[in-house]
Amino acid sequence: MGLLQLRCLLLFAIAAITGSLVRGYGLSESYYQYTCPQAEAVIQKAVFDELNKDSEPAPGVLRLQLHDCFVEGCDGSVLLDGPYSERTADANSALDGFEIIDIAKAAVEAVCPGVVSCADVLAYAVRDSVLKMGGEYWEVEAGRKDGLRSNATEAELYLPSPHFNVTQLIDNFAKKGLSAEQMVILSGAHTVGSAHCDKFVNRLYNYNEQYYTDPTIDPVYADYLRQQCPETYDNSTEVDNDAVTPELFDSNYYVTLQENKGLFSSDQALLWDDRTSHAVKSLAQDHGKFTKKFGEAMRALAAIEVKTGDEGEIRRCCHEVNH
């Protein structure tokens, strides 16, 4: 073999290895063009039909994407049942929307059995749920395989906490290849949905030795939260993330941060850190910019550590691996 041929082979090998490490390698917007061309429309109809009956699960479906992708990559592992699965982790205790994914999967299985993965169904359903809440459309890339394992310990280890400071948030997202700006944009998902008292009550009582209440909370808002979550609270209580437009996917989340009405300390901290405050103020002023950038950030999120080829399977049912 000549030197030139050897060099070409070496470059080809390096390119192949590098390509396999690229985020979302193997994904395509037209992945099901020939194997199940109606997949996207079938999934969207199933999601829309269910949310037309009851819109409450929509924010939960949206949350599933990050909670899936930050643990084992975007492989549908968060959907798996089991005594020690990701769904049993404390960080996932309030997750919702699983039934929407099951219904959408059943709908696409009826027309294309064994073709569309649960991980891809989830990615489509997330986009469609955002649309139903007033958000904008983005193109979804497909081609993910479903993972074969799900571990609660890993969920606790890798998922961001509502108590994180900005440094912890930036580091947490950077480990998944996401920038500080993308972290701020994806945090905008908190413009919809709600949270239980235990996720923010530490800000209301005996905050630290100097302050009884977190000084970054608007005092009137703090009083409102104390009414919802007294010191001896019932954790079944839920409080809207955005008290003004809780069911509308808009940029009001960033407006509330400027008013010191962020529900989580991890949210409010974004306003007070020089690394993130500019993005908060910019997104608060421009709804169109937020919705456009949110779609771009979701495409990046949904391409984290995907499994392709023989790395996974196409589950028949999203809550269990094939037998």
Stockholm file with secondary structure:
# STOCKHOLM 1.0

chainA/1-323         MGLLQLRCLLLFAIAAITGSLVRGYGLSESYYQYTCPQAEAVIQKAVFDELNKDSEPAPGVLRLQLHDCFVEGCDGSVLLDGPYSERTADANSALDGFEIIDIAKAAVEAVCPGVVSCADVLAYAVRDSVLKMGGEYWEVEAGRKDGLRSNATEAELYLPSPHFNVTQLIDNFAKKGLSAEQMVILSGAHTVGSAHCDKFVNRLYNYNEQYYTDPTIDPVYADYLRQQCPETYDNSTEVDNDAVTPELFDSNYYVTLQENKGLFSSDQALLWDDRTSHAVKSLAQDHGKFTKKFGEAMRALAAIEVKTGDEGEIRRCCHEVNH
#=GR chainA/1-323 SS CCHHHHHHHHHHHHHHHHHHHSTTTTCBTTTTTTTCTTHHHHHHHHHHHHHHHCCTTHHHHHHHHHHHHTTTSSSSGGGCCSTTSGGGSGGGTTCCCHHHHHHHHHHHHHHSTTTSCHHHHHHHHHHHHHHHTTCCCCCCCBCCCBCSCCCHHHHHHHSCCTTCCHHHHHHHHHTTTCCHHHHHHHHGGGGSCEEEGGGTGGGTSSCSSSCSSCTTSCHHHHHHHHHHSCSSCCTTCEEESSSSSTTSCSTHHHHHHHTTCCSSHHHHTTTSSTTTHHHHHHHHHCHHHHHHHHHHHHHHHTTTTCCCGGGSBCCSBTTBCCC
#=GC SS_cons         CCHHHHHHHHHHHHHHHHHHHSTTTTCBTTTTTTTCTTHHHHHHHHHHHHHHHCCTTHHHHHHHHHHHHTTTSSSSGGGCCSTTSGGGSGGGTTCCCHHHHHHHHHHHHHHSTTTSCHHHHHHHHHHHHHHHTTCCCCCCCBCCCBCSCCCHHHHHHHSCCTTCCHHHHHHHHHTTTCCHHHHHHHHGGGGSCEEEGGGTGGGTSSCSSSCSSCTTSCHHHHHHHHHHSCSSCCTTCEEESSSSSTTSCSTHHHHHHHTTCCSSHHHHTTTSSTTTHHHHHHHHHCHHHHHHHHHHHHHHHTTTTCCCGGGSBCCSBTTBCCC
//
